[in-house]
Every structure is written in C-alpha cells, then in structure tokens.
Amino acid sequence: MNVNLIKTKKDYNQALERLEVIFDAKKGTKEGDELKLLGILIEQYENENFYIDLPDPIEAIKFRMEQLGYTQNDLAKIVGFKSRASEILNRKRKLTLDMIRQLHESLNIPTDILIQSY
C-alpha cells in the first residue's frame, strides 16, 4: 500500500485512477485499507479545492416550489399575501426572519441558504 497526500491536480487524478482500480476491495484487506485512506484524502482535496457556494435563496425557493408542484398561491399561504409572494420571487422584497422560519418549516429549505443576501 503506497498512499500519499494529494497536493496537486496530477496527484488527485492519479488517486482517482487508483480508486477505480481498487473500488471493489473487501474491508479488512490491504486494498480495502488503501481504498478507505484514498477516499479520505480525495474528499479532503475536493473540499479544499472544489468549494461549492450555497444556492441563491430565491432560486432555492423556486426550485423547491417546482419540486413540490407549488404555485405562487401556495407560497402566498406561507408568507401571508399573494403580493408578498410575487415581490419575493421577483426580488423586490427581502425575506424577513419570520418568513425565513416559515419557509424553512413549510418547504424544508435550510435556513443557512435562506439567510444569505441576494
């Protein structure tokens, strides 16, 4: 077993290639241990180099509404008024703390997404 730290893009690509070769290794074997270590190192490299920003709050609301088959009227029931729902979706009204709580509870959107500026 020869596992090294992943410091460069080249190291990363080599680790991914090796991971493919030993992907089905059994737990408790040399290759199984190597697989586990490679997985940890690859994850660490990806977290440090391929950071993904949180989605835009309004886009997250629209996406979740689409997933649930919700209309603007359904959103109005959550935030209070149809005009308020329209203003939110058109970025003319900022989300209040109370709206964030309601959207989190009703649409199950994480609050860390909803509290971002947009």
Phi and psi restraints in degrees (range 20) as a CNS / XPLOR table:
assign (resid 1 and name C) (resid 2 and name N)
       (resid 2 and name CA) (resid 2 and name C) 1.0 -132.7 20.0 2
assign (resid 2 and name N) (resid 2 and name CA)
       (resid 2 and name C) (resid 3 and name N) 1.0 83.1 20.0 2
assign (resid 2 and name C) (resid 3 and name N)
       (resid 3 and name CA) (resid 3 and name C) 1.0 -105.0 20.0 2
assign (resid 3 and name N) (resid 3 and name CA)
       (resid 3 and name C) (resid 4 and name N) 1.0 127.7 20.0 2
assign (resid 3 and name C) (resid 4 and name N)
       (resid 4 and name CA) (resid 4 and name C) 1.0 -118.7 20.0 2
assign (resid 4 and name N) (resid 4 and name CA)
       (resid 4 and name C) (resid 5 and name N) 1.0 161.0 20.0 2
assign (resid 4 and name C) (resid 5 and name N)
       (resid 5 and name CA) (resid 5 and name C) 1.0 -61.3 20.0 2
assign (resid 5 and name N) (resid 5 and name CA)
       (resid 5 and name C) (resid 6 and name N) 1.0 148.9 20.0 2
assign (resid 5 and name C) (resid 6 and name N)
       (resid 6 and name CA) (resid 6 and name C) 1.0 -99.6 20.0 2
assign (resid 6 and name N) (resid 6 and name CA)
       (resid 6 and name C) (resid 7 and name N) 1.0 110.6 20.0 2
assign (resid 6 and name C) (resid 7 and name N)
       (resid 7 and name CA) (resid 7 and name C) 1.0 -112.7 20.0 2
assign (resid 7 and name N) (resid 7 and name CA)
       (resid 7 and name C) (resid 8 and name N) 1.0 -24.4 20.0 2
assign (resid 7 and name C) (resid 8 and name N)
       (resid 8 and name CA) (resid 8 and name C) 1.0 -128.9 20.0 2
assign (resid 8 and name N) (resid 8 and name CA)
       (resid 8 and name C) (resid 9 and name N) 1.0 169.1 20.0 2
assign (resid 8 and name C) (resid 9 and name N)
       (resid 9 and name CA) (resid 9 and name C) 1.0 -60.9 20.0 2
assign (resid 9 and name N) (resid 9 and name CA)
       (resid 9 and name C) (resid 10 and name N) 1.0 -37.6 20.0 2
assign (resid 9 and name C) (resid 10 and name N)
       (resid 10 and name CA) (resid 10 and name C) 1.0 -63.1 20.0 2
assign (resid 10 and name N) (resid 10 and name CA)
       (resid 10 and name C) (resid 11 and name N) 1.0 -46.2 20.0 2
assign (resid 10 and name C) (resid 11 and name N)
       (resid 11 and name CA) (resid 11 and name C) 1.0 -58.1 20.0 2
assign (resid 11 and name N) (resid 11 and name CA)
       (resid 11 and name C) (resid 12 and name N) 1.0 -42.8 20.0 2
assign (resid 11 and name C) (resid 12 and name N)
       (resid 12 and name CA) (resid 12 and name C) 1.0 -61.1 20.0 2
assign (resid 12 and name N) (resid 12 and name CA)
       (resid 12 and name C) (resid 13 and name N) 1.0 -47.5 20.0 2
assign (resid 12 and name C) (resid 13 and name N)
       (resid 13 and name CA) (resid 13 and name C) 1.0 -64.7 20.0 2
assign (resid 13 and name N) (resid 13 and name CA)
       (resid 13 and name C) (resid 14 and name N) 1.0 -37.7 20.0 2
assign (resid 13 and name C) (resid 14 and name N)
       (resid 14 and name CA) (resid 14 and name C) 1.0 -66.2 20.0 2
assign (resid 14 and name N) (resid 14 and name CA)
       (resid 14 and name C) (resid 15 and name N) 1.0 -39.0 20.0 2
assign (resid 14 and name C) (resid 15 and name N)
       (resid 15 and name CA) (resid 15 and name C) 1.0 -64.3 20.0 2
assign (resid 15 and name N) (resid 15 and name CA)
       (resid 15 and name C) (resid 16 and name N) 1.0 -41.5 20.0 2
assign (resid 15 and name C) (resid 16 and name N)
       (resid 16 and name CA) (resid 16 and name C) 1.0 -63.3 20.0 2
assign (resid 16 and name N) (resid 16 and name CA)
       (resid 16 and name C) (resid 17 and name N) 1.0 -40.3 20.0 2
assign (resid 16 and name C) (resid 17 and name N)
       (resid 17 and name CA) (resid 17 and name C) 1.0 -62.8 20.0 2
assign (resid 17 and name N) (resid 17 and name CA)
       (resid 17 and name C) (resid 18 and name N) 1.0 -44.0 20.0 2
assign (resid 17 and name C) (resid 18 and name N)
       (resid 18 and name CA) (resid 18 and name C) 1.0 -66.0 20.0 2
assign (resid 18 and name N) (resid 18 and name CA)
       (resid 18 and name C) (resid 19 and name N) 1.0 -39.5 20.0 2
assign (resid 18 and name C) (resid 19 and name N)
       (resid 19 and name CA) (resid 19 and name C) 1.0 -58.1 20.0 2
assign (resid 19 and name N) (resid 19 and name CA)
       (resid 19 and name C) (resid 20 and name N) 1.0 -40.9 20.0 2
assign (resid 19 and name C) (resid 20 and name N)
       (resid 20 and name CA) (resid 20 and name C) 1.0 -62.1 20.0 2
assign (resid 20 and name N) (resid 20 and name CA)
       (resid 20 and name C) (resid 21 and name N) 1.0 -38.9 20.0 2
assign (resid 20 and name C) (resid 21 and name N)
       (resid 21 and name CA) (resid 21 and name C) 1.0 -66.4 20.0 2
assign (resid 21 and name N) (resid 21 and name CA)
       (resid 21 and name C) (resid 22 and name N) 1.0 -41.0 20.0 2
assign (resid 21 and name C) (resid 22 and name N)
       (resid 22 and name CA) (resid 22 and name C) 1.0 -104.4 20.0 2
assign (resid 22 and name N) (resid 22 and name CA)
       (resid 22 and name C) (resid 23 and name N) 1.0 14.4 20.0 2
assign (resid 22 and name C) (resid 23 and name N)
       (resid 23 and name CA) (resid 23 and name C) 1.0 -54.3 20.0 2
assign (resid 23 and name N) (resid 23 and name CA)
       (resid 23 and name C) (resid 24 and name N) 1.0 -35.5 20.0 2
assign (resid 23 and name C) (resid 24 and name N)
       (resid 24 and name CA) (resid 24 and name C) 1.0 -96.4 20.0 2
assign (resid 24 and name N) (resid 24 and name CA)
       (resid 24 and name C) (resid 25 and name N) 1.0 18.3 20.0 2
assign (resid 24 and name C) (resid 25 and name N)
       (resid 25 and name CA) (resid 25 and name C) 1.0 -63.5 20.0 2
assign (resid 25 and name N) (resid 25 and name CA)
       (resid 25 and name C) (resid 26 and name N) 1.0 144.7 20.0 2
assign (resid 25 and name C) (resid 26 and name N)
       (resid 26 and name CA) (resid 26 and name C) 1.0 -83.1 20.0 2
assign (resid 26 and name N) (resid 26 and name CA)
       (resid 26 and name C) (resid 27 and name N) 1.0 144.8 20.0 2
assign (resid 26 and name C) (resid 27 and name N)
       (resid 27 and name CA) (resid 27 and name C) 1.0 -58.3 20.0 2
assign (resid 27 and name N) (resid 27 and name CA)
       (resid 27 and name C) (resid 28 and name N) 1.0 144.5 20.0 2
assign (resid 27 and name C) (resid 28 and name N)
       (resid 28 and name CA) (resid 28 and name C) 1.0 85.4 20.0 2
assign (resid 28 and name N) (resid 28 and name CA)
       (resid 28 and name C) (resid 29 and name N) 1.0 -6.7 20.0 2
assign (resid 28 and name C) (resid 29 and name N)
       (resid 29 and name CA) (resid 29 and name C) 1.0 -95.4 20.0 2
assign (resid 29 and name N) (resid 29 and name CA)
       (resid 29 and name C) (resid 30 and name N) 1.0 168.6 20.0 2
assign (resid 29 and name C) (resid 30 and name N)
       (resid 30 and name CA) (resid 30 and name C) 1.0 -57.9 20.0 2
assign (resid 30 and name N) (resid 30 and name CA)
       (resid 30 and name C) (resid 31 and name N) 1.0 -46.6 20.0 2
assign (resid 30 and name C) (resid 31 and name N)
       (resid 31 and name CA) (resid 31 and name C) 1.0 -68.1 20.0 2
assign (resid 31 and name N) (resid 31 and name CA)
       (resid 31 and name C) (resid 32 and name N) 1.0 -33.0 20.0 2
assign (resid 31 and name C) (resid 32 and name N)
       (resid 32 and name CA) (resid 32 and name C) 1.0 -63.4 20.0 2
assign (resid 32 and name N) (resid 32 and name CA)
       (resid 32 and name C) (resid 33 and name N) 1.0 -41.7 20.0 2
assign (resid 32 and name C) (resid 33 and name N)
       (resid 33 and name CA) (resid 33 and name C) 1.0 -65.7 20.0 2
assign (resid 33 and name N) (resid 33 and name CA)
       (resid 33 and name C) (resid 34 and name N) 1.0 -41.6 20.0 2
assign (resid 33 and name C) (resid 34 and name N)
       (resid 34 and name CA) (resid 34 and name C) 1.0 -62.4 20.0 2
assign (resid 34 and name N) (resid 34 and name CA)
       (resid 34 and name C) (resid 35 and name N) 1.0 -41.4 20.0 2
assign (resid 34 and name C) (resid 35 and name N)
       (resid 35 and name CA) (resid 35 and name C) 1.0 -59.3 20.0 2
assign (resid 35 and name N) (resid 35 and name CA)
       (resid 35 and name C) (resid 36 and name N) 1.0 -45.1 20.0 2
assign (resid 35 and name C) (resid 36 and name N)
       (resid 36 and name CA) (resid 36 and name C) 1.0 -63.3 20.0 2
assign (resid 36 and name N) (resid 36 and name CA)
       (resid 36 and name C) (resid 37 and name N) 1.0 -46.9 20.0 2
assign (resid 36 and name C) (resid 37 and name N)
       (resid 37 and name CA) (resid 37 and name C) 1.0 -63.0 20.0 2
assign (resid 37 and name N) (resid 37 and name CA)
       (resid 37 and name C) (resid 38 and name N) 1.0 -43.8 20.0 2
assign (resid 37 and name C) (resid 38 and name N)
       (resid 38 and name CA) (resid 38 and name C) 1.0 -60.5 20.0 2
assign (resid 38 and name N) (resid 38 and name CA)
       (resid 38 and name C) (resid 39 and name N) 1.0 -42.1 20.0 2
assign (resid 38 and name C) (resid 39 and name N)
       (resid 39 and name CA) (resid 39 and name C) 1.0 -58.9 20.0 2
assign (resid 39 and name N) (resid 39 and name CA)
       (resid 39 and name C) (resid 40 and name N) 1.0 -43.2 20.0 2
assign (resid 39 and name C) (resid 40 and name N)
       (resid 40 and name CA) (resid 40 and name C) 1.0 -64.2 20.0 2
assign (resid 40 and name N) (resid 40 and name CA)
       (resid 40 and name C) (resid 41 and name N) 1.0 -46.3 20.0 2
assign (resid 40 and name C) (resid 41 and name N)
       (resid 41 and name CA) (resid 41 and name C) 1.0 -65.8 20.0 2
assign (resid 41 and name N) (resid 41 and name CA)
       (resid 41 and name C) (resid 42 and name N) 1.0 -40.5 20.0 2
assign (resid 41 and name C) (resid 42 and name N)
       (resid 42 and name CA) (resid 42 and name C) 1.0 -64.8 20.0 2
assign (resid 42 and name N) (resid 42 and name CA)
       (resid 42 and name C) (resid 43 and name N) 1.0 -44.2 20.0 2
assign (resid 42 and name C) (resid 43 and name N)
       (resid 43 and name CA) (resid 43 and name C) 1.0 -61.1 20.0 2
assign (resid 43 and name N) (resid 43 and name CA)
       (resid 43 and name C) (resid 44 and name N) 1.0 -43.7 20.0 2
assign (resid 43 and name C) (resid 44 and name N)
       (resid 44 and name CA) (resid 44 and name C) 1.0 -61.9 20.0 2
assign (resid 44 and name N) (resid 44 and name CA)
       (resid 44 and name C) (resid 45 and name N) 1.0 -44.8 20.0 2
assign (resid 44 and name C) (resid 45 and name N)
       (resid 45 and name CA) (resid 45 and name C) 1.0 -62.5 20.0 2
assign (resid 45 and name N) (resid 45 and name CA)
       (resid 45 and name C) (resid 46 and name N) 1.0 -44.2 20.0 2
assign (resid 45 and name C) (resid 46 and name N)
       (resid 46 and name CA) (resid 46 and name C) 1.0 -64.7 20.0 2
assign (resid 46 and name N) (resid 46 and name CA)
       (resid 46 and name C) (resid 47 and name N) 1.0 -41.1 20.0 2
assign (resid 46 and name C) (resid 47 and name N)
       (resid 47 and name CA) (resid 47 and name C) 1.0 -63.5 20.0 2
assign (resid 47 and name N) (resid 47 and name CA)
       (resid 47 and name C) (resid 48 and name N) 1.0 -34.6 20.0 2
assign (resid 47 and name C) (resid 48 and name N)
       (resid 48 and name CA) (resid 48 and name C) 1.0 -81.5 20.0 2
assign (resid 48 and name N) (resid 48 and name CA)
       (resid 48 and name C) (resid 49 and name N) 1.0 -27.3 20.0 2
assign (resid 48 and name C) (resid 49 and name N)
       (resid 49 and name CA) (resid 49 and name C) 1.0 -114.9 20.0 2
assign (resid 49 and name N) (resid 49 and name CA)
       (resid 49 and name C) (resid 50 and name N) 1.0 -14.9 20.0 2
assign (resid 49 and name C) (resid 50 and name N)
       (resid 50 and name CA) (resid 50 and name C) 1.0 -126.4 20.0 2
assign (resid 50 and name N) (resid 50 and name CA)
       (resid 50 and name C) (resid 51 and name N) 1.0 49.6 20.0 2
assign (resid 50 and name C) (resid 51 and name N)
       (resid 51 and name CA) (resid 51 and name C) 1.0 -62.4 20.0 2
assign (resid 51 and name N) (resid 51 and name CA)
       (resid 51 and name C) (resid 52 and name N) 1.0 135.3 20.0 2
assign (resid 51 and name C) (resid 52 and name N)
       (resid 52 and name CA) (resid 52 and name C) 1.0 -112.4 20.0 2
assign (resid 52 and name N) (resid 52 and name CA)
       (resid 52 and name C) (resid 53 and name N) 1.0 122.7 20.0 2
assign (resid 52 and name C) (resid 53 and name N)
       (resid 53 and name CA) (resid 53 and name C) 1.0 -67.4 20.0 2
assign (resid 53 and name N) (resid 53 and name CA)
       (resid 53 and name C) (resid 54 and name N) 1.0 156.4 20.0 2
assign (resid 53 and name C) (resid 54 and name N)
       (resid 54 and name CA) (resid 54 and name C) 1.0 -67.4 20.0 2
assign (resid 54 and name N) (resid 54 and name CA)
       (resid 54 and name C) (resid 55 and name N) 1.0 149.7 20.0 2
assign (resid 54 and name C) (resid 55 and name N)
       (resid 55 and name CA) (resid 55 and name C) 1.0 -68.1 20.0 2
assign (resid 55 and name N) (resid 55 and name CA)
       (resid 55 and name C) (resid 56 and name N) 1.0 157.5 20.0 2
assign (resid 55 and name C) (resid 56 and name N)
       (resid 56 and name CA) (resid 56 and name C) 1.0 -60.9 20.0 2
assign (resid 56 and name N) (resid 56 and name CA)
       (resid 56 and name C) (resid 57 and name N) 1.0 136.0 20.0 2
assign (resid 56 and name C) (resid 57 and name N)
       (resid 57 and name CA) (resid 57 and name C) 1.0 -58.4 20.0 2
assign (resid 57 and name N) (resid 57 and name CA)
       (resid 57 and name C) (resid 58 and name N) 1.0 -43.7 20.0 2
assign (resid 57 and name C) (resid 58 and name N)
       (resid 58 and name CA) (resid 58 and name C) 1.0 -68.6 20.0 2
assign (resid 58 and name N) (resid 58 and name CA)
       (resid 58 and name C) (resid 59 and name N) 1.0 -40.7 20.0 2
assign (resid 58 and name C) (resid 59 and name N)
       (resid 59 and name CA) (resid 59 and name C) 1.0 -64.2 20.0 2
assign (resid 59 and name N) (resid 59 and name CA)
       (resid 59 and name C) (resid 60 and name N) 1.0 -35.5 20.0 2
assign (resid 59 and name C) (resid 60 and name N)
       (resid 60 and name CA) (resid 60 and name C) 1.0 -64.9 20.0 2
assign (resid 60 and name N) (resid 60 and name CA)
       (resid 60 and name C) (resid 61 and name N) 1.0 -41.0 20.0 2
assign (resid 60 and name C) (resid 61 and name N)
       (resid 61 and name CA) (resid 61 and name C) 1.0 -63.4 20.0 2
assign (resid 61 and name N) (resid 61 and name CA)
       (resid 61 and name C) (resid 62 and name N) 1.0 -47.5 20.0 2
assign (resid 61 and name C) (resid 62 and name N)
       (resid 62 and name CA) (resid 62 and name C) 1.0 -60.8 20.0 2
assign (resid 62 and name N) (resid 62 and name CA)
       (resid 62 and name C) (resid 63 and name N) 1.0 -43.4 20.0 2
assign (resid 62 and name C) (resid 63 and name N)
       (resid 63 and name CA) (resid 63 and name C) 1.0 -62.5 20.0 2
assign (resid 63 and name N) (resid 63 and name CA)
       (resid 63 and name C) (resid 64 and name N) 1.0 -46.5 20.0 2
assign (resid 63 and name C) (resid 64 and name N)
       (resid 64 and name CA) (resid 64 and name C) 1.0 -65.4 20.0 2
assign (resid 64 and name N) (resid 64 and name CA)
       (resid 64 and name C) (resid 65 and name N) 1.0 -39.1 20.0 2
assign (resid 64 and name C) (resid 65 and name N)
       (resid 65 and name CA) (resid 65 and name C) 1.0 -61.0 20.0 2
assign (resid 65 and name N) (resid 65 and name CA)
       (resid 65 and name C) (resid 66 and name N) 1.0 -42.6 20.0 2
assign (resid 65 and name C) (resid 66 and name N)
       (resid 66 and name CA) (resid 66 and name C) 1.0 -62.9 20.0 2
assign (resid 66 and name N) (resid 66 and name CA)
       (resid 66 and name C) (resid 67 and name N) 1.0 -43.3 20.0 2
assign (resid 66 and name C) (resid 67 and name N)
       (resid 67 and name CA) (resid 67 and name C) 1.0 -58.7 20.0 2
assign (resid 67 and name N) (resid 67 and name CA)
       (resid 67 and name C) (resid 68 and name N) 1.0 -40.2 20.0 2
assign (resid 67 and name C) (resid 68 and name N)
       (resid 68 and name CA) (resid 68 and name C) 1.0 -88.3 20.0 2
assign (resid 68 and name N) (resid 68 and name CA)
       (resid 68 and name C) (resid 69 and name N) 1.0 -4.9 20.0 2
assign (resid 68 and name C) (resid 69 and name N)
       (resid 69 and name CA) (resid 69 and name C) 1.0 72.3 20.0 2
assign (resid 69 and name N) (resid 69 and name CA)
       (resid 69 and name C) (resid 70 and name N) 1.0 26.3 20.0 2
assign (resid 69 and name C) (resid 70 and name N)
       (resid 70 and name CA) (resid 70 and name C) 1.0 -82.2 20.0 2
assign (resid 70 and name N) (resid 70 and name CA)
       (resid 70 and name C) (resid 71 and name N) 1.0 149.2 20.0 2
assign (resid 70 and name C) (resid 71 and name N)
       (resid 71 and name CA) (resid 71 and name C) 1.0 -106.8 20.0 2
assign (resid 71 and name N) (resid 71 and name CA)
       (resid 71 and name C) (resid 72 and name N) 1.0 178.6 20.0 2
assign (resid 71 and name C) (resid 72 and name N)
       (resid 72 and name CA) (resid 72 and name C) 1.0 -62.8 20.0 2
assign (resid 72 and name N) (resid 72 and name CA)
       (resid 72 and name C) (resid 73 and name N) 1.0 -31.6 20.0 2
assign (resid 72 and name C) (resid 73 and name N)
       (resid 73 and name CA) (resid 73 and name C) 1.0 -64.2 20.0 2
assign (resid 73 and name N) (resid 73 and name CA)
       (resid 73 and name C) (resid 74 and name N) 1.0 -37.9 20.0 2
assign (resid 73 and name C) (resid 74 and name N)
       (resid 74 and name CA) (resid 74 and name C) 1.0 -65.8 20.0 2
assign (resid 74 and name N) (resid 74 and name CA)
       (resid 74 and name C) (resid 75 and name N) 1.0 -39.5 20.0 2
assign (resid 74 and name C) (resid 75 and name N)
       (resid 75 and name CA) (resid 75 and name C) 1.0 -65.8 20.0 2
assign (resid 75 and name N) (resid 75 and name CA)
       (resid 75 and name C) (resid 76 and name N) 1.0 -37.7 20.0 2
assign (resid 75 and name C) (resid 76 and name N)
       (resid 76 and name CA) (resid 76 and name C) 1.0 -60.4 20.0 2
assign (resid 76 and name N) (resid 76 and name CA)
       (resid 76 and name C) (resid 77 and name N) 1.0 -35.6 20.0 2
assign (resid 76 and name C) (resid 77 and name N)
       (resid 77 and name CA) (resid 77 and name C) 1.0 -65.4 20.0 2
assign (resid 77 and name N) (resid 77 and name CA)
       (resid 77 and name C) (resid 78 and name N) 1.0 -28.2 20.0 2
assign (resid 77 and name C) (resid 78 and name N)
       (resid 78 and name CA) (resid 78 and name C) 1.0 -80.9 20.0 2
assign (resid 78 and name N) (resid 78 and name CA)
       (resid 78 and name C) (resid 79 and name N) 1.0 -44.6 20.0 2
assign (resid 78 and name C) (resid 79 and name N)
       (resid 79 and name CA) (resid 79 and name C) 1.0 -97.8 20.0 2
assign (resid 79 and name N) (resid 79 and name CA)
       (resid 79 and name C) (resid 80 and name N) 1.0 -5.7 20.0 2
assign (resid 79 and name C) (resid 80 and name N)
       (resid 80 and name CA) (resid 80 and name C) 1.0 118.3 20.0 2
assign (resid 80 and name N) (resid 80 and name CA)
       (resid 80 and name C) (resid 81 and name N) 1.0 -53.0 20.0 2
assign (resid 80 and name C) (resid 81 and name N)
       (resid 81 and name CA) (resid 81 and name C) 1.0 -136.4 20.0 2
assign (resid 81 and name N) (resid 81 and name CA)
       (resid 81 and name C) (resid 82 and name N) 1.0 152.1 20.0 2
assign (resid 81 and name C) (resid 82 and name N)
       (resid 82 and name CA) (resid 82 and name C) 1.0 -63.6 20.0 2
assign (resid 82 and name N) (resid 82 and name CA)
       (resid 82 and name C) (resid 83 and name N) 1.0 -40.1 20.0 2
assign (resid 82 and name C) (resid 83 and name N)
       (resid 83 and name CA) (resid 83 and name C) 1.0 -63.9 20.0 2
assign (resid 83 and name N) (resid 83 and name CA)
       (resid 83 and name C) (resid 84 and name N) 1.0 -37.5 20.0 2
assign (resid 83 and name C) (resid 84 and name N)
       (resid 84 and name CA) (resid 84 and name C) 1.0 -65.8 20.0 2
assign (resid 84 and name N) (resid 84 and name CA)
       (resid 84 and name C) (resid 85 and name N) 1.0 -41.8 20.0 2
assign (resid 84 and name C) (resid 85 and name N)
       (resid 85 and name CA) (resid 85 and name C) 1.0 -61.1 20.0 2
assign (resid 85 and name N) (resid 85 and name CA)
       (resid 85 and name C) (resid 86 and name N) 1.0 -43.2 20.0 2
assign (resid 85 and name C) (resid 86 and name N)
       (resid 86 and name CA) (resid 86 and name C) 1.0 -62.5 20.0 2
assign (resid 86 and name N) (resid 86 and name CA)
       (resid 86 and name C) (resid 87 and name N) 1.0 -44.3 20.0 2
assign (resid 86 and name C) (resid 87 and name N)
       (resid 87 and name CA) (resid 87 and name C) 1.0 -63.0 20.0 2
assign (resid 87 and name N) (resid 87 and name CA)
       (resid 87 and name C) (resid 88 and name N) 1.0 -38.9 20.0 2
assign (resid 87 and name C) (resid 88 and name N)
       (resid 88 and name CA) (resid 88 and name C) 1.0 -64.3 20.0 2
assign (resid 88 and name N) (resid 88 and name CA)
       (resid 88 and name C) (resid 89 and name N) 1.0 -50.9 20.0 2
assign (resid 88 and name C) (resid 89 and name N)
       (resid 89 and name CA) (resid 89 and name C) 1.0 -64.6 20.0 2
assign (resid 89 and name N) (resid 89 and name CA)
       (resid 89 and name C) (resid 90 and name N) 1.0 -27.4 20.0 2
assign (resid 89 and name C) (resid 90 and name N)
       (resid 90 and name CA) (resid 90 and name C) 1.0 -96.0 20.0 2
assign (resid 90 and name N) (resid 90 and name CA)
       (resid 90 and name C) (resid 91 and name N) 1.0 9.7 20.0 2
assign (resid 90 and name C) (resid 91 and name N)
       (resid 91 and name CA) (resid 91 and name C) 1.0 62.4 20.0 2
assign (resid 91 and name N) (resid 91 and name CA)
       (resid 91 and name C) (resid 92 and name N) 1.0 29.0 20.0 2
assign (resid 91 and name C) (resid 92 and name N)
       (resid 92 and name CA) (resid 92 and name C) 1.0 -97.8 20.0 2
assign (resid 92 and name N) (resid 92 and name CA)
       (resid 92 and name C) (resid 93 and name N) 1.0 -9.7 20.0 2
assign (resid 92 and name C) (resid 93 and name N)
       (resid 93 and name CA) (resid 93 and name C) 1.0 -135.0 20.0 2
assign (resid 93 and name N) (resid 93 and name CA)
       (resid 93 and name C) (resid 94 and name N) 1.0 132.1 20.0 2
assign (resid 93 and name C) (resid 94 and name N)
       (resid 94 and name CA) (resid 94 and name C) 1.0 -76.6 20.0 2
assign (resid 94 and name N) (resid 94 and name CA)
       (resid 94 and name C) (resid 95 and name N) 1.0 152.0 20.0 2
assign (resid 94 and name C) (resid 95 and name N)
       (resid 95 and name CA) (resid 95 and name C) 1.0 -75.2 20.0 2
assign (resid 95 and name N) (resid 95 and name CA)
       (resid 95 and name C) (resid 96 and name N) 1.0 133.1 20.0 2
assign (resid 95 and name C) (resid 96 and name N)
       (resid 96 and name CA) (resid 96 and name C) 1.0 -88.1 20.0 2
assign (resid 96 and name N) (resid 96 and name CA)
       (resid 96 and name C) (resid 97 and name N) 1.0 167.0 20.0 2
assign (resid 96 and name C) (resid 97 and name N)
       (resid 97 and name CA) (resid 97 and name C) 1.0 -58.7 20.0 2
assign (resid 97 and name N) (resid 97 and name CA)
       (resid 97 and name C) (resid 98 and name N) 1.0 -41.1 20.0 2
assign (resid 97 and name C) (resid 98 and name N)
       (resid 98 and name CA) (resid 98 and name C) 1.0 -63.8 20.0 2
assign (resid 98 and name N) (resid 98 and name CA)
       (resid 98 and name C) (resid 99 and name N) 1.0 -41.9 20.0 2
assign (resid 98 and name C) (resid 99 and name N)
       (resid 99 and name CA) (resid 99 and name C) 1.0 -63.5 20.0 2
assign (resid 99 and name N) (resid 99 and name CA)
       (resid 99 and name C) (resid 100 and name N) 1.0 -41.1 20.0 2
assign (resid 99 and name C) (resid 100 and name N)
       (resid 100 and name CA) (resid 100 and name C) 1.0 -60.1 20.0 2
assign (resid 100 and name N) (resid 100 and name CA)
       (resid 100 and name C) (resid 101 and name N) 1.0 -44.3 20.0 2
assign (resid 100 and name C) (resid 101 and name N)
       (resid 101 and name CA) (resid 101 and name C) 1.0 -61.7 20.0 2
assign (resid 101 and name N) (resid 101 and name CA)
       (resid 101 and name C) (resid 102 and name N) 1.0 -45.6 20.0 2
assign (resid 101 and name C) (resid 102 and name N)
       (resid 102 and name CA) (resid 102 and name C) 1.0 -63.7 20.0 2
assign (resid 102 and name N) (resid 102 and name CA)
       (resid 102 and name C) (resid 103 and name N) 1.0 -43.5 20.0 2
assign (resid 102 and name C) (resid 103 and name N)
       (resid 103 and name CA) (resid 103 and name C) 1.0 -65.6 20.0 2
assign (resid 103 and name N) (resid 103 and name CA)
       (resid 103 and name C) (resid 104 and name N) 1.0 -39.9 20.0 2
assign (resid 103 and name C) (resid 104 and name N)
       (resid 104 and name CA) (resid 104 and name C) 1.0 -61.3 20.0 2
assign (resid 104 and name N) (resid 104 and name CA)
       (resid 104 and name C) (resid 105 and name N) 1.0 -47.3 20.0 2
assign (resid 104 and name C) (resid 105 and name N)
       (resid 105 and name CA) (resid 105 and name C) 1.0 -69.0 20.0 2
assign (resid 105 and name N) (resid 105 and name CA)
       (resid 105 and name C) (resid 106 and name N) 1.0 -41.5 20.0 2
assign (resid 105 and name C) (resid 106 and name N)
       (resid 106 and name CA) (resid 106 and name C) 1.0 -82.3 20.0 2
assign (resid 106 and name N) (resid 106 and name CA)
       (resid 106 and name C) (resid 107 and name N) 1.0 -39.0 20.0 2
assign (resid 106 and name C) (resid 107 and name N)
       (resid 107 and name CA) (resid 107 and name C) 1.0 -106.5 20.0 2
assign (resid 107 and name N) (resid 107 and name CA)
       (resid 107 and name C) (resid 108 and name N) 1.0 -5.2 20.0 2
assign (resid 107 and name C) (resid 108 and name N)
       (resid 108 and name CA) (resid 108 and name C) 1.0 58.1 20.0 2
assign (resid 108 and name N) (resid 108 and name CA)
       (resid 108 and name C) (resid 109 and name N) 1.0 40.9 20.0 2
assign (resid 108 and name C) (resid 109 and name N)
       (resid 109 and name CA) (resid 109 and name C) 1.0 -94.0 20.0 2
assign (resid 109 and name N) (resid 109 and name CA)
       (resid 109 and name C) (resid 110 and name N) 1.0 129.0 20.0 2
assign (resid 109 and name C) (resid 110 and name N)
       (resid 110 and name CA) (resid 110 and name C) 1.0 -56.8 20.0 2
assign (resid 110 and name N) (resid 110 and name CA)
       (resid 110 and name C) (resid 111 and name N) 1.0 138.8 20.0 2
assign (resid 110 and name C) (resid 111 and name N)
       (resid 111 and name CA) (resid 111 and name C) 1.0 -63.3 20.0 2
assign (resid 111 and name N) (resid 111 and name CA)
       (resid 111 and name C) (resid 112 and name N) 1.0 -31.1 20.0 2
assign (resid 111 and name C) (resid 112 and name N)
       (resid 112 and name CA) (resid 112 and name C) 1.0 -64.3 20.0 2
assign (resid 112 and name N) (resid 112 and name CA)
       (resid 112 and name C) (resid 113 and name N) 1.0 -23.6 20.0 2
assign (resid 112 and name C) (resid 113 and name N)
       (resid 113 and name CA) (resid 113 and name C) 1.0 -77.6 20.0 2
assign (resid 113 and name N) (resid 113 and name CA)
       (resid 113 and name C) (resid 114 and name N) 1.0 -44.2 20.0 2
assign (resid 113 and name C) (resid 114 and name N)
       (resid 114 and name CA) (resid 114 and name C) 1.0 -70.2 20.0 2
assign (resid 114 and name N) (resid 114 and name CA)
       (resid 114 and name C) (resid 115 and name N) 1.0 -26.5 20.0 2
assign (resid 114 and name C) (resid 115 and name N)
       (resid 115 and name CA) (resid 115 and name C) 1.0 -84.3 20.0 2
assign (resid 115 and name N) (resid 115 and name CA)
       (resid 115 and name C) (resid 116 and name N) 1.0 -5.4 20.0 2
assign (resid 115 and name C) (resid 116 and name N)
       (resid 116 and name CA) (resid 116 and name C) 1.0 -67.3 20.0 2
assign (resid 116 and name N) (resid 116 and name CA)
       (resid 116 and name C) (resid 117 and name N) 1.0 154.9 20.0 2
assign (resid 116 and name C) (resid 117 and name N)
       (resid 117 and name CA) (resid 117 and name C) 1.0 -74.3 20.0 2
assign (resid 117 and name N) (resid 117 and name CA)
       (resid 117 and name C) (resid 118 and name N) 1.0 151.0 20.0 2
